[in-house]
Amino acid sequence: MQVGFIMWTSKCLVHVCSISRPIRRSLTVSSKIARLNHLLEGMAGTIRHDPFEYDDLAIAIRDDYVQLPRPSMKLVDRQRFEALLLFADSSIARHNNQDCLPGDSEISNLSIPPRRKTRSMKRNFFRNYTIVDFILSRDVSKGIEFIVAMREDIFQARKMTNLSQHSDRGQMEISKLNDLDNDLKELLRDWFCPDMMEIRRISYNDSIPSVLERIVHKEAVHPIQNPQDLRDRLGKGKRVFALFSPLLPDRPLVFCHVALTEEVPNTLEYAAASTQEDDPKVATFYSITNGETGLVGLQLGLFLLKLAMQTLRGHFPSIAAFVTLSPMPNFRQWVESYITECLDGKSEYCASSTSSSKPGLISGRDSELVHVCLLLDEEDPKSESFLTKLEATMQSRFGSCETRVAVERLLHRLACQYLLSEREEGINKCRVARFHYRNGAEFFRINIHADLSEKGMNQSFGFMVNYRYDPSHMI
């Protein structure tokens, strides 16, 4: 009954002890990194001389590595991280010691899924003779956790390497990281296949504390503020569903928040306030989050949506529509770049400008922008103060009614352009739109004043989007 209270009380105690806690934590992490580096150094001396000691080192490295805070790329120096990648991908490390591997009969049910050998042979990558398989044969769950953690750190390593990707060394490193990531992704796709997945409804009283804690910690779309917020999201008129696998027991791989409503919601506040339990007409997915970064790209979110829709339809036959209330991350950032591009070379705009005074500078697509600039009494539409005034106007704290209408009209037009027309290498610029379109959803509606929180304004001036799903048309 008091899980949430205990959880947040513990966090408060951690905060109170913050003066001494970072020192202890730093020492613990430093000692783990030192041990990990020492173990990696030991690999070179034992790989040719003592394969059995090599096995023990492999297990020790696995157990130490998964305990590091993620992403460990920030903690393990680059040279050691590269050694760790080589260790994980050591397809030739056992080439002369194959007799020391566990037999196929011993590990076939644990670490080599049915389709894997065939595909690996086609890729000329003999994964069935790697240290990864040996690690899995010792403890499948820990081995899986090691690979998931490794892939999460690969993402971070690629981001850091991108800074030098124009050099030959940078391109080579990116290529190696991509190859290893593709191999690990293939392994994970086999292990985390739909037939092994289980959907669970998360309950405040019935779910175990560690699951609730991970839901709170990992929620990325709309952070959970306090125990009452968590209770509301798990209470009447709401559902939280999570996908689980026996390979990582009691760790939600991906989870979603659902509001049961009478109509398609146009604000986050409306969805959050819903307590509808009697014959709801609409199921609104207002958040979906990956609980394990290392499993990104396996389409677990799509599978969770399918199972959640089936579950909801079974409990509520009255549901006639499945929609989302989705954020527009990076929309504000795109608006800033759009204004710069739109007015490039036209910095002589000022608050006194009018379409009649400088007709040669104003085109059809930026005349509306200039008009808003005049209403906001802003000399430079490319300045940060202009964006701040746009935000204040959307929160109804600035300008006349005419100004608010003009700003809303401008931003609504830009939102439509951003979602429906803007492309990067042929795909939608908005990553949330990409996710839903790829999964078979269709665009339904753009909502203004939908999320007036600080995060919502910083991301998208408060705009949110409804995407509509037809379960029978989902891929």
MIKOL-424307 format. One record per residue (C-alpha): x, y, z. Coordinates in pm, whole numbers. Example, Ala and Ser with C-alpha at 12.3 -4.5 7.8 and 13.67 -1.06 7.14 Angstrom:
BEGIN
((1230,-450,780))
((1367,-106,714))
***
This chain:
BEGIN
((0,0,0))
((286,237,76))
((528,138,-203))
((527,485,-361))
((568,660,-27))
((863,441,65))
((1015,491,-280))
((1005,868,-266))
((1104,878,101))
((1416,683,7))
((1493,935,-266))
((1455,1218,-18))
((1702,1047,216))
((1945,1008,-72))
((1910,1381,-141))
((1972,1469,223))
((2287,1257,219))
((2407,1409,-109))
((2713,1566,54))
((2877,1231,122))
((2703,1004,-128))
((2883,1124,-447))
((3223,1055,-287))
((3133,698,-194))
((2972,634,-533))
((3271,777,-716))
((3508,552,-526))
((3291,249,-599))
((3269,324,-970))
((3642,402,-989))
((3729,73,-824))
((3505,-115,-1065))
((3662,58,-1363))
((4011,-18,-1231))
((3920,-384,-1188))
((3763,-397,-1534))
((4076,-246,-1691))
((4292,-496,-1501))
((4079,-785,-1626))
((4102,-660,-1984))
((4480,-645,-1953))
((4478,-1004,-1836))
((4297,-1125,-2147))
((4604,-1088,-2371))
((4825,-1293,-2142))
((4585,-1586,-2103))
((4423,-1622,-2444))
((4709,-1839,-2580))
((4838,-1998,-2262))
((4547,-2084,-2036))
((4202,-2098,-2202))
((4035,-2199,-1877))
((4164,-1889,-1700))
((4044,-1695,-2002))
((3696,-1832,-1939))
((3701,-1711,-1579))
((3823,-1369,-1692))
((3540,-1351,-1946))
((3280,-1414,-1678))
((3444,-1163,-1443))
((3448,-897,-1715))
((3085,-963,-1792))
((2974,-928,-1430))
((3182,-613,-1368))
((3077,-446,-1691))
((2701,-478,-1640))
((2732,-314,-1297))
((2879,8,-1436))
((2641,306,-1462))
((2522,350,-1819))
((2650,469,-2051))
((2989,344,-1936))
((3155,503,-2239))
((3176,816,-2022))
((3362,621,-1754))
((3586,370,-1930))
((3869,532,-2124))
((3855,497,-2500))
((4138,247,-2535))
((3984,14,-2277))
((3642,46,-2435))
((3785,-57,-2772))
((3943,-358,-2600))
((3606,-444,-2454))
((3442,-424,-2798))
((3709,-658,-2931))
((3643,-894,-2642))
((3270,-899,-2714))
((3329,-954,-3084))
((3618,-1200,-3060))
((3501,-1436,-3333))
((3856,-1566,-3373))
((3950,-1568,-3004))
((3857,-1936,-2977))
((3968,-2038,-3325))
((4248,-2259,-3191))
((4065,-2362,-2873))
((3727,-2480,-2999))
((3754,-2797,-2792))
((3735,-2584,-2477))
((3392,-2452,-2566))
((3080,-2603,-2410))
((2935,-2863,-2641))
((2648,-2778,-2875))
((2413,-2998,-2675))
((2495,-2798,-2362))
((2426,-2452,-2504))
((2191,-2511,-2796))
((1882,-2439,-2586))
((2038,-2136,-2423))
((2240,-1921,-2658))
((2184,-2028,-3018))
((1831,-1960,-3144))
((1709,-2181,-3432))
((1762,-1930,-3716))
((2090,-1788,-3598))
((2353,-2029,-3732))
((2217,-2012,-4086))
((2212,-1634,-4095))
((2553,-1607,-3928))
((2704,-1844,-4185))
((2562,-1628,-4465))
((2724,-1324,-4306))
((3050,-1521,-4278))
((3036,-1449,-3908))
((3067,-1769,-3703))
((2892,-1643,-3393))
((2857,-1998,-3258))
((3232,-1994,-3181))
((3249,-1666,-2992))
((3305,-1573,-2633))
((2954,-1427,-2630))
((2808,-1776,-2655))
((3031,-1898,-2376))
((2919,-1614,-2150))
((2557,-1699,-2223))
((2612,-2066,-2147))
((2725,-1978,-1793))
((2420,-1763,-1712))
((2173,-1668,-1984))
((2016,-1370,-1805))
((2352,-1216,-1714))
((2483,-1282,-2064))
((2181,-1110,-2218))
((2222,-819,-1979))
((2587,-789,-2086))
((2495,-771,-2456))
((2213,-520,-2394))
((2452,-301,-2191))
((2718,-334,-2459))
((2478,-218,-2729))
((2367,79,-2520))
((2730,186,-2487))
((2785,138,-2860))
((2517,404,-2920))
((2710,644,-2698))
((3041,553,-2859))
((2901,626,-3206))
((2780,968,-3093))
((3128,1050,-2965))
((3297,910,-3273))
((3069,1113,-3501))
((3265,1419,-3395))
((3563,1287,-3590))
((3380,1095,-3861))
((3528,1309,-4138))
((3872,1165,-4069))
((3979,824,-4197))
((4014,698,-3840))
((3667,824,-3749))
((3506,654,-4049))
((3685,328,-3968))
((3568,340,-3607))
((3210,414,-3710))
((3222,119,-3952))
((3350,-119,-3681))
((3088,-1,-3433))
((2812,-37,-3692))
((2922,-391,-3778))
((2927,-497,-3413))
((2595,-324,-3347))
((2435,-506,-3642))
((2563,-841,-3514))
((2437,-780,-3162))
((2106,-654,-3296))
((2061,-976,-3494))
((2124,-1181,-3182))
((1884,-974,-2975))
((1615,-987,-3243))
((1616,-1367,-3223))
((1615,-1379,-2845))
((1349,-1112,-2798))
((1106,-1252,-3050))
((728,-1195,-3008))
((656,-1555,-2907))
((859,-1508,-2589))
((699,-1178,-2487))
((439,-1120,-2219))
((228,-810,-2164))
((139,-709,-1808))
((-74,-433,-1667))
((124,-233,-1413))
((-62,-187,-1086))
((26,36,-791))
((-56,-234,-536))
((17,-556,-724))
((333,-484,-926))
((662,-543,-749))
((849,-231,-626))
((1145,-275,-863))
((913,-261,-1165))
((742,54,-1037))
((1079,211,-970))
((1198,140,-1325))
((875,282,-1468))
((932,603,-1270))
((1302,623,-1354))
((1276,542,-1725))
((964,742,-1819))
((1095,971,-2093))
((791,1143,-2246))
((609,1285,-1943))
((823,1247,-1627))
((637,1123,-1320))
((640,1403,-1063))
((544,1244,-731))
((365,944,-572))
((20,1088,-641))
((108,1135,-1007))
((207,768,-1024))
((-116,666,-850))
((-321,868,-1099))
((-150,711,-1401))
((-215,364,-1265))
((-565,440,-1136))
((-920,472,-1263))
((-957,561,-1628))
((-589,486,-1699))
((-377,189,-1791))
((-4,127,-1799))
((109,-177,-1995))
((462,-316,-2015))
((631,-584,-2220))
((839,-847,-2036))
((1069,-1131,-2139))
((1190,-1428,-1932))
((1543,-1344,-2047))
((1534,-1024,-1837))
((1273,-1107,-1573))
((1089,-823,-1398))
((1251,-558,-1619))
((995,-373,-1836))
((1144,-367,-2186))
((900,-107,-2318))
((591,44,-2157))
((302,272,-2251))
((49,494,-2073))
((-316,487,-2184))
((-612,713,-2101))
((-970,590,-2148))
((-1184,877,-2272))
((-1518,964,-2433))
((-1360,1148,-2726))
((-1022,1204,-2886))
((-836,1432,-2640))
((-689,1759,-2758))
((-490,1838,-2443))
((-268,1643,-2207))
((-469,1782,-1917))
((-790,1628,-2053))
((-625,1288,-2094))
((-467,1302,-1748))
((-798,1395,-1584))
((-991,1103,-1732))
((-1152,859,-1488))
((-1371,688,-1747))
((-1418,319,-1674))
((-1775,265,-1800))
((-1789,201,-2174))
((-1508,432,-2290))
((-1514,519,-2658))
((-1147,608,-2713))
((-818,459,-2593))
((-547,725,-2604))
((-180,629,-2590))
((-11,939,-2450))
((334,798,-2377))
((549,506,-2491))
((902,459,-2360))
((1186,213,-2415))
((1287,67,-2081))
((1609,-78,-2226))
((1809,145,-2459))
((2008,-154,-2580))
((1692,-302,-2735))
((1609,1,-2951))
((1534,-96,-3310))
((1374,-435,-3239))
((1017,-300,-3292))
((916,-390,-2939))
((708,-72,-2923))
((495,-185,-3216))
((441,-526,-3060))
((341,-367,-2727))
((88,-142,-2904))
((-69,-445,-3074))
((-98,-644,-2752))
((-228,-342,-2558))
((-500,-281,-2819))
((-604,-645,-2810))
((-617,-639,-2430))
((-817,-315,-2418))
((-1064,-430,-2681))
((-1117,-751,-2486))
((-1200,-560,-2167))
((-1384,-268,-2330))
((-1581,-367,-2643))
((-1715,-10,-2648))
((-1378,128,-2763))
((-1421,248,-3119))
((-1094,434,-3174))
((-728,394,-3081))
((-533,718,-3099))
((-222,881,-2957))
((-158,1218,-2800))
((201,1259,-2908))
((466,1525,-2849))
((654,1706,-3125))
((1014,1702,-2997))
((1251,1940,-3175))
((964,2137,-3335))
((1076,2459,-3165))
((1434,2393,-3276))
((1312,2340,-3632))
((1109,2665,-3620))
((1425,2852,-3524))
((1619,2703,-3816))
((1323,2765,-4049))
((1315,3134,-3958))
((1690,3165,-4014))
((1659,2997,-4355))
((1346,3190,-4446))
((1503,3528,-4369))
((1855,3442,-4476))
((2007,3755,-4624))
((1715,3967,-4505))
((1846,4079,-4168))
((1736,4434,-4245))
((1384,4348,-4126))
((1283,4562,-3831))
((974,4639,-3629))
((892,4934,-3852))
((900,4723,-4169))
((581,4672,-4362))
((496,4482,-4673))
((451,4811,-4858))
((777,4965,-4739))
((998,4676,-4847))
((805,4473,-5104))
((1118,4333,-5260))
((1221,4156,-4940))
((894,3982,-4866))
((788,3659,-5032))
((465,3467,-4991))
((607,3226,-4738))
((762,3480,-4503))
((510,3767,-4517))
((308,3601,-4238))
((622,3570,-4030))
((700,3939,-4077))
((343,4031,-3981))
((376,3838,-3654))
((711,4005,-3594))
((545,4345,-3624))
((264,4248,-3387))
((515,4132,-3128))
((716,4452,-3169))
((1028,4251,-3237))
((1306,4397,-3450))
((1487,4073,-3527))
((1276,3760,-3592))
((1594,3549,-3577))
((1662,3648,-3217))
((1597,3432,-2912))
((1368,3702,-2774))
((1134,3651,-3069))
((1100,3280,-2985))
((1044,3372,-2620))
((762,3606,-2720))
((607,3333,-2936))
((612,3102,-2635))
((464,3365,-2403))
((189,3437,-2655))
((101,3067,-2680))
((67,3068,-2303))
((-167,3371,-2333))
((71,3590,-2138))
((164,3831,-2412))
((-7,4041,-2676))
((-360,4122,-2785))
((-622,3881,-2913))
((-517,3967,-3268))
((-158,3883,-3181))
((-248,3548,-3028))
((-458,3449,-3329))
((-177,3544,-3568))
((85,3352,-3369))
((-139,3044,-3344))
((-207,3053,-3718))
((163,3087,-3802))
((277,2808,-3572))
((-9,2579,-3680))
((95,2620,-4043))
((457,2549,-3955))
((355,2244,-3749))
((170,2102,-4051))
((474,2163,-4268))
((706,2006,-4011))
((497,1690,-3975))
((376,1637,-4331))
((634,1788,-4563))
((975,1813,-4399))
((1201,1522,-4494))
((1556,1421,-4413))
((1701,1163,-4650))
((1347,1079,-4760))
((1200,1020,-4414))
((999,1239,-4179))
((1208,1485,-3983))
((999,1430,-3667))
((1112,1106,-3503))
((777,1051,-3327))
((594,1086,-3658))
((838,836,-3812))
((762,583,-3538))
((385,604,-3580))
((380,620,-3960))
((615,323,-3978))
((382,126,-3751))
((77,191,-3967))
((-81,497,-3801))
((-230,790,-3989))
((-219,1159,-3909))
((-541,1275,-3743))
((-510,1622,-3585))
((-270,1888,-3456))
((-364,2036,-3117))
((-260,2381,-2995))
((-225,2457,-2622))
((-207,2081,-2566))
((91,2071,-2329))
((164,2396,-2146))
((428,2244,-1920))
((781,2382,-1933))
((896,2079,-2131))
((602,2102,-2372))
((670,2470,-2443))
((1044,2416,-2484))
((988,2130,-2726))
((698,2247,-2937))
((532,2568,-2811))
((269,2343,-2650))
((163,2161,-2968))
((76,1790,-2963))
((-50,1552,-3231))
((-316,1282,-3255))
((-224,981,-3468))
((-495,724,-3530))
((-444,347,-3540))
((-660,85,-3707))
((-552,-245,-3545))
((-647,-439,-3857))
((-407,-230,-4067))
((-107,-240,-3838))
((203,-393,-3993))
***
